[in-house]
Amino acid sequence: MPAASTFEWPACLRGNLSYRNIHCTFSPVDHRLAYLTRSKGRQMLTRFLLVSSLLLITACATPGYDYRARVAPNFPGAAAYKDVDVGRFTGPAGDVAETEFIDMIMETELDGQPWFSHSSAAEPQGIYEGRVEIDSYEEDISYTRERQCVEYDGIFDCERRAIVESECSERTVLVRVTATLIDLAENTGVFTSENGGTATQEDCTEINEYPNHDGDLGEGRDTHSVSHRIADAPIGMIEDATREAVRQFRYDIAPYTKTMRAEIMTEALTNEVANDTRFELAVKATKNGEVMGACAQWDELASAYPEAPSVLHNTASCAEARGDMATAQAQYAKAAEIARAIPLLKDKKARPIFEALERVSDRRRDGAVIDRATDGSNQPKIPGS
């Protein structure tokens, strides 16, 4: 019996992290071992990438105070339509779009409470209708060559090695879903939005086997792409892409919450503040997550330097994080006014002040839109929307 060799996976498994639609020929025992090993490797890789990304984001993020904010929909006028229905979506997978839209409306919440409601005794305020269109059906075909074990004398005992060539196909379907909210009382469109969705399917098949040798693997075939007729796109892929597209309308039709960061300025901007060690201590406290202590220090500095734009900005950041948007907006505005009057102050250094003022102004507008939609007046039109 030949000496035992290291167990190797077929070429169609190695390097394919998706493990979808893969065609291989090997024993049931080998298949189970391959699946378990690839599953563990995939989990380890996913965890590694996630941890690495979080560390990179944390290292690069500007220090500040995170908070949850209520945000108006991309089309603010839609917030007034809380009693809606779903009509017809035409085109391929139109029925899938309708079902997905209904499910999305039923699942939509704000602050843990359902956003939409419908009284069976009355006609809804509006109805969502639309269409599904296929933009493209593309295929990328590539070829790989790898040395692998093709015959086993035992589970971990390779009998024969060879150079195996595989053909891998990646098919992609792109769809475009258009949705329109129609005011039923006026029979007019409130807004129209369009979102795209993608579905991808991968297949790898071993097509050739060459005798093993110690030299180069040889030249593989060139990668090429094929544009298929959209009429030939698989219906399953169209449906998957449609579901992905419809889910993106969530941010068009109703308010939602998201995590925002009220960033602080880490540069003092003026010499007198820069020479006060309390400024750096407050910055350090912010970086360490000591929000209460940091904000208390900013308040002390604001008493000592009421005209310092960086200090005003950072006290405004504390107000923003605790939800006092009116105070935050006033302090950001004052900091912006003072910064504009400082001679030789570069725009780049003062930019965070103006960006913060714009951000808080947006939050106050969002709050007004949401309050108007939830105050019981049930008015379908919002001025300026």
N, C-alpha and C positions, 0 to 999 in steps of 0.2 A: 504494500500500500504506500502511495507517495506520502511524503512528509506533509503534515498539516500546514495549511497556509492561512493567512488572515482572511476572515470572511469579508466578502465585498458584495455590494449591492448592484443590481443591474443598472445600466446607464440611465434607464428611464426613471429611476428613483433618485439617483444621486443628483443633487443640484436642483431638484424640483420641490420647492417648499410648499407649493399649493396642494400637492397630493390629490389632484382632481383629474378624473378621466384619464388615468394613466394605464397603458396596456403593457403588461409584462407577462412573461412565461416563466414560472418557477413554482416550486412545490408549496403546498399549504403551510408546512412548517416554516419555510423560508419567508413566505408571505406574512405570517404572523410576526416573525422576528423583525422583518423590515418595517412593518407598520408601527410596532411598538417603539423601535429605535427612532424612526423618523418623527413620530409623535413627540417623544421626549426631546429630541433635538429641536423640533419646531417650537415647543414650549420654552426651552432654554433660550433660543434665539429671540423669541418674542419678548421675554422678560428682560434680556440684555438690552435690546433696542429701546424698550420702554424706559428702563432705568437710566440709560445713557441720555435719552432725549430729555427726561425730567431734570437730570443734573445739568445739562447744557442750558435748558431754559432758565433754571434757577440761577445759574451763574451769570447769565446775560441780562436777566430782568432788572429793570430799574426798581429800586426799593420803593415801597409804598404800602397802602392799606387796602386789602381786598374787601369787597362787599357785594351783595347780591342786589342787582338793579332790575326794575321792571322796565321793559323796552316795548315801545309801540311797534306794531307790524310795519313791514317795509312799505305797505300802502296804508297810511294812517286811517283813511276813510273806512277801511274794512272793519275797524274796531267797533264801529257803530252797529254792525250787522251781526247780532248775537243769535238771531233766530233764522237759520238758513237751512236749505236743503241741497241735495246734489241731483242734478239732472243728467243729461246724456253726454257722454264723451265718445266722439266718433273715432274711427280709425282702428288699426290693429291693436288688440289688447285694450280697447276702449272700456270693456266691461271690467277689466282689472283696475283701470284708472278710477272708475266709479266706485268700486268696492274699497279701494285703498283710500280714496278721498273721504268716504263715509266713515271709515275706521279712524282716520286722522281727526276728523271733526269730533267724534265721540270721545277720543282720548285727549283732546286738547284741554289743558288746565292752566290756571294762573294762581299762584300761591296755594296750590293744593286743591283748588276748587274748579269744577267744570266751567269752561268759559261759555260754551254754546248751550242754548236751551231752545226747545220748540214746543209750542202749545198746539195740540191737535185740533183745538177749536178755532184756530185762526190760521190764515195764510202766512207763511214765513215772510220775513222781510226781503230775503234775497235767495238766489239759487246759483250754484256753481255749475257751469257747463264748459265743455272744451273739446279738445281733440288730441289724438296721439299720432305722431308722424315718425317714420324711420328716416334718420339722417344718413346712415351708412352701415354697411356690413363689410368689414375688412378682415383679412387673414394674413398673418405673418408666419412664414414657414422658415424654420432654421434647422441646421443639421449639426450633430455633434458626434465625435468619436472618442471612445474611452476604452481603456483596458478593464476587463472584468472577468470574473469567473463565470463560465457558462455551463460547467458540469461539476457536480459535487459527488464525492464519494461518501460524504457524511455531512452533518449540519455545518460543521466548521472546517471541513476538509475539501479543499479545491482539487478537483481532478484535472480540469483543463481550463486554461485562460485563453482569451481571444480579444481582438479589437472589434468592438461592436459599434456600428453606426446607427444613430437614431434620428428619426424625423419628428420634429416637434411643431405643432400647429397651435397658434394662439388666435382664436377668432373673437372679434369684438363687434358688438352691435351698439350703435348710438341712436337713442330716440329723443324726441323733443315733445314735451307735453305742454299744451297751452290751456290755461284756465281763465275764465271770465266770470266775475261776480256781477250778476244782473239784479238790479232793484226791481222787484216785481210790481210795486205800486206805480212806479214811473216808467217801467219797461225800458230802462236805460242801463248801459254798462257802467259799473262803478270803477272797475279797474280790470286790466288784463295782464297776466304775468306768464312767463315762459321759463321752464326749467328743463335741463337735459339730464338723461340717465344713461348709464353704461352697464353692459353685461359682458363678461369675458369668460371664455371657455378654453381650456388648454388640453391638448392630447399629445402624448409622446408614444411613438411606435418604433420598435427596433426593426430596421429594414435590411441591414447587411451585417455579415460577420466575416472578419478577415483573420488570417493566421497571426498569432501573437509573435512579436519580435522585439528586440531591444531598441530599435531605432525610433524615428519619428512616427507619429500616428498616421501621417499622411494628410493630404489636402482634403478637406471636406467640401461639400457643395456650398455654393453661395446662398446667403439668406435672401429671400425675395418676398414680396407682398402681392396679394391678390385682392382686387376690389370686386366683390360679388354683387349680383343684383339684389336690391333690397327686398324684392319679392321672395327671395330664397332664404331670408333670415329665419332661423329657427324660432318658432312661436314661444318656446320656453325662455329663450334669451330676450325676446321682445318684452315678455311679461316681467322678467326680472328687472330689466332696464326701466320699464314703466313704473314699477313700484319705487325704485330709487328716485326717479324724477318727481313723483307725486309727493313724497315725503318732504321734499324741499319747500313745498308751498306752506308748510307750517309757519314759517316766518313772514309770510305774506298776508295771512288771513286773520291772525289774532296776536295779542300781546304775549310776551314770553319773558322769562327771567334769565339773566346771564351774570357771570362773575365779572365785575369790573375792578380795576385797580386805580385808586387815587394815588398817583405817583408823587413822591416828594422831590424837591430840588436838592441835590447833594453839593452844589456849588453855591457859596455864599453871595456872590455877585458884588458885594460891597466890602471894602477893607475893614470897616469897623465890626461887621458881623463875622468876617473871616478870622479876626483876631480874638473872638470870643470862643473859648473852648466848648461852651455849651452847645454850639451849633454842631460840631463834630460828634459830641456825645449823643445828641438827639438823632443824628443820622445813624450812628451805630446802634442805638436802641431800636430804631425802625428796622434795620437789617436783621436784628436779632428777634424780631417779632414782638417786641415789647411795646405794643400799641398805646396802652394807657400812659405809660411812663414817657414815651416819646411825645405824645400830644401835650402832656403837661409841660414838658420842656419847651415845646414850640409856643405855648401860651406865655410862659415866662419871658421868652425871647421877644415875643410880640409886644409885651409891656415895655421892654427895654428899647426895642427898635421898631416903633409903630410904622415907620416909613420904609422899612427894608422889604423889597419885593420878594426875595426868597423866603423870608420868614412869613410874610403874609400868605404866600403860596402854600407853604407847608401847614399853616393853621387851617387854611381852606381845605387842604387834603383831609385833615381830621374831620372837619365838618361834613365833607362829602361822604366819607366812609360811614359816618353815623346817621346819614340820611337827611341831614339838614341842608338841602340843596339851595335854599334861599340865601343862607349865610355864606355858603361856599361860593355861590355865584358873585355875591357882593365883594367878598375878599379877593377872589381871583380878578375881578374887574378892577379893584383898587390897585392890586399888584401890577396888572397890565398897564394901567395909566402911569404909575410911578416908573416902571421899567422903560416906557417910551421916552421919558424925560431925562433919563440918565445918559450923559454924554459918553460917546465911544463904546456903549454897551452893544456888543454884537448881537444881531438878530438870533443867531444860533443858540446863544446862551439863554436868551429870554423866551425862546420858542415854547418850552414846556408850559409857561404861564398862559400863553394864548391858546395852546391846545387844550389845557385844562378848562379854560373859560368856555370854549366851544363844547367840550364834552359835557359839562354841567348844564349848559344851556339846552343841549339835546335832551338830557335826562329830565329837565323841568318840562320841556315840551311833551316828552313821552308821558310824563305823569299827568299832564292836563288832558291828553287824548284818552288815556285809560280811565281817569276819573269821570270824564264826560260820558264815557260808554257805560260806566257802572253806577251812575248817580240816580238811576231810575227813570230818567227822562226818555230813554229809548228813542232818541232822535237819530235817524239814519244818516244825516249829513253833518259833517264836521267842517266848519269854515277853515279854509286854508289847506284841506287835506288833498 
